[in-house]
Amino acid sequence: MAGVTPSPGRRAHVVAVLAFDGVQLLDVTGPAEVFTTANAYGARYVVRTVSLTGEDVRTSAGVRIGVDGPPESLPPRPGTLLVPGRREWRRVVADRQLVARVQELAGRAGRTASVCAGAFLLAEAGLLDGRRAATHWRLAGELAAAYPAVSVEGDPVFVRDGDVITSAGVTAGMDLALALVEEDHGADVARSVARELVVFMARPGGQSQFSARLAPREPGHPVVRRVMDAVGADPGARHDVETLARDAGVSARHLGRLFRAETGMTPGRYVESVRLEAAQALLAGGSDPVDSVAEGAGFGSAETMRRTFQHVLGVSPTVYRARFRTTMASGRGAHT
């Protein structure tokens, strides 16, 4: 994948992508497409894909990726190091030459980012010790077990801890790249890239990788299923633990045990997740005041909703609406 010439008038920002055999195709091409598309809107990214030998690599999809050369061909101080992943992560971290190269390049880069299982390479290189990190939700437990010095967060789309950013699976790499474009060039440029690529404007890093209403997909216990269905049907109703337990015919303590066993979260946390999703939908799809959205989603007050948005998504409800309404409005306008 050859580097793309940036627009003139601004210092070039080199994005170095370290590829290797078996790498997930979209881990490489998704972020690269975001960065190079941003060049049409005033950015100056140069994407340089390298491999240890300087030879092309074959991806997990069987598609060969052309590279620009070995790591030695990179400038002394690349702006961003992007480390993609491979599902068979044990084979990757066993490559000591690859791990050493990640350490060396990260020490030179302005910031380091990983996509999906690329977090295992960063962890093996010691770059995530004492840091928060994200990866694909299926791999979060394996990352935590293999690298106990890393604070693994299995739910967020991406996590930033200092100059290291780790993202969840596959398409989350595009969310990460959009966030970096926004950091470098502002929200207007990032929104333009998102519209061009027909994707949502960068999801806030703390947003869940999947809907709370789909996790777990099929809870085994009928009591848990019944409670989840009740909360999902009307997020704004009264859903304190005592009320949920009484309606389900069990004690609050027993309901808590069942929920933790089936979902890994408390009933209260699940209710908050569903209400957060409901508020997101109301903010993005309507024009009701924030107070009305908070009441309709079950938060009770705008301040309670604001605190939840800040804690989980890292943005306020007003900022969330501005990000998503802009993209949605443009999409509707395209059909008028």
N, C-alpha and C positions, 0 to 999 in steps of 0.2 A: 504494500500500500504506500504509494509515493506521497511525499509531502506536498501540501497544497500551498500555492503562493498567496500570501496575505495581501490585503489592501495596503497601498502606500500611505505614508504620513504618520505612522505610529511604529514604535519599536516592536520588532517581532517577538512573540512569546512562543518558545519552542515547547511543544508537548511531546515528550519521549515515551513511546509505548514499547514495553519490553515483551515481545512475543516469543512463544516456544511451541514445540509440537504438542498437539492435543488441546491447545487453548480454545476456549469457547469463542466462536466466531463473533457473536454480537458483543461480547465483552470488549473486543477491539474495535469493531466497525461502528457500533452505536455511538460511543463518545467521540470517535474521530469525526463522524458525520456532524455532530453538534458543533464541535470546534471549527471545522472548516466552513460550515454554513454561516457561522457568525462572522466570517470574513466579508460576507456580502453586506453586512450591516456595520462596518467600521472597525471590526476587530483585526488583529494581525497575528493569528495563530499559524504556526508551522508544525504540522503533525509529522513526526519522524518515527517510523516503526523500525525497531532493531531486533536482531536475534543474536545469541551468543556467537554464532559462527558467521553471521552476515548473510546466511542463506535463507531462502524462503522456508516457511513453516506450513505444516498441514494442520488445519483446525479440527475440532471435535466433529464438525459437520462434514469433514472430508474436503472442504474447500481450501485451496492453497492461498496463502497470503504472501504477496511480495513485500520484501523489506528493503529499507534504504541502506542497510549496511550493518556492521557490528556496533556495539556500544561505543567503541573508540571513535566512531564517526560523528558522535554527538558533540555539541558545543560544551565548553567547560561548565557552564551554569544553565542547564535547561530550566525553564520556568516551572514545568510540571512533569513529574514522573508518574506514569499510569501503569499499574501492574494488573493485568487481567488474570483470570483464573482458569483452572481445569478441575472438573469434578473429582477426578482421581488425585486428590491433593497430596496424598502420601508420596506418590511418585515424583511430584514436583518438588516438595521440600527435601527429598532425598538427594536432589541434584545440588551438591555443595557449590559448584561453580556458579549456578544460577542464583543461589541464595547470596553468595558473596557479591555478585554483580548488583543485586538489589540493594544491598547495604551500601555499596560504593556509589551508585547512582543517586540514592536517596540523600546521601551526604552532600551531594552537589546540587540537587534540585531545590527550587524555591519552595515547593510543596510536593507531597507524595500522596497518591490516591490509588485505591484498589477497587476492583469490581468483583463481586461475588466471591468465589474461592480464592481470589488473589489475596485476600486477607491472611490466608495461611502462609503465603510467602513472606508477607510483611511481619507476621508473628515469628516465623522461623528466623528471620533476620534480626529479631529483637527490637523492631521498630514500634511494636504495639505494647511493650511491657509497661504496665502502669497506666495504660490508656484505655479509653472506651473504644469499642469497635463494633462494626456491623458486618454481617455476611448473609448469604441466603438462609432463609429460616430453617431449611432442612439441615443445614450444616452448622447452625449456631451451637448446638450441643457438642458436636465434635470439636469445634474450635475452642470452646471453653474447657473441655476435658484435656485436649492436647496442650493447651497453653494457659495454665491457671493464672499466670501473671497478667493476662488480658481480661478486661471487664467487658464481656461479650453481651451485646444487646441484640436479641434475635428478632425484634419487631420493626425497628425503624428502617426507612428506605435508605438513609445514609446517616453516618455519624461523623462529626468533625471534632477532633481533639488536637488542638494546636495546629501544626502544619501537616497533619496526617488526616486524610479523609478516607473512610471505608464505606462501601455501598453494598446493598443487598444484591439479589440475583438478577443477572442478565439485563433486562430493560432498565433496572434501577441505575445502571451506569449512565444512561442518558439523563436521568434526573440529576445525578451528581454533576455531570458535565454542564447541564443548564445552570445549576447553582453556581458553578465556578465561572461561567460566562457572566452571570449576573454580578458576581463579586468583582470581576475584572472590569465590566463595561456597563453595568446598571441593568435595571429591570426591563427597560424598554427594548434593549437589544436582545435580552433573553426571551422576552415575549415574542419578538419578531422571529427568532429562530424556532421557537416552539410552534408558531403558526405555520412557518415554512415546512416544517417536518411533520405537521399534523399530529402533534402530541400535546398533552396538557402542559401548561406552564409549570416549571419545576415544582414538583411536590415538595412541601417542606420536609426537611430531613427526618423529623420525628414522626411523620405520618406512617401508619401501619403498612406493612407489606401486603396485607390482605384484609378483607372486611372482617370486623369483629363478629358479624352475623354468620360468617362462614367458618369460624374457627372455634371449636372443632367442627369439621364438616358434618359428622354424624356422632354426636355424643351418645354414649352407650346407655346411660341411665335415663329412664323415662321422665323422672322428676326434673333432671337438668334440661332435657329437651322441652318440657312443658314450660319451665321458667324462661328459657331463652326465647321461645315462641311468644310468650306473653310480653316480654320486654321489647322484642323486635316489632310486635304489632302496634305498640303504643309507647314509644320512648318517653313521652311527656307525662305518663301516668305516675302514680305514687309507686315507687319500686324500692323502698327501703327493705333491708334484709328480713325484718320481722314480717312485713306484709307479704313478701314473696314466699317466705317459708309457710306462713299460715295458709295462703292460697294453694300451696303445693301439698299441704297436709303433712309437713315435717317440721322439726324444730329448726330454729335459725342456725344452731351449731351444726346440725346434721347437714343442712343445705350447704353451709360453708365447706364442710369436708367433701361433699359430693362435687361441688364446683371446682375445688382445687384439684381433686383427683382427675376430673374429666377435662378441664380447660387450662389448668395451671394458673388460674387467677381466682380472686374472690368474687362473689356475686356483685359486690359494690363496684369493683373494677370493671366487670363486664357491662354493667348498667352504664357506667361512665363512658365506655368505649362506644356503645350503641348510640348514646345521646350525642357524643362528639360527631359520629358519622351523620346523624340526623341534622345537626346544626350545620355541618359542612354542606350538605345537600341544599338546605334552606338558604344559606348565604350565597351559594354559587348559582342557584336557580331562581331566586326571587329577589324582591326589593323591599321586603319587610324590614323595619328598623331592628337594630341589634337586640333591643329589649324584647321585642316580640319573638325573635328567633330563639332567644334564651328561654323564654317561657314555653314556646311550642316544643322545643327539644327536651324540656324537662329539667333545665339547669336552675330554674327559679329566678335567677337574677343575672343581669349582664356581667356583673363583676365575677360571679362564680364561673360563668362560661369563659370569660377572658382569662382567668387564672388557669383553667383547664387547657385552653388553646396554647397559652404560653408554655405550660409545663410539657405538654405532649408534642405539639407541633413547632414550638419555638417562634410563633408569630401570633399577633392579635387577631380576633375575628375580623376586624376592619381590613387589615392587611391581607388576610386570607381571601376575603371577598374581592378585593381589588385585583389580586393576582388571577383568580379564576374567572371572575366576571369578564375581564378584558378579553381573554381567549374565547370564552363562550359567545360573547357578543359578536366578535369578529366572525365566528363560525356561522352564527345565525344570519349575519349580514350577507354572507357569501351566497345565500340561497334566495335572497329577496330581489 
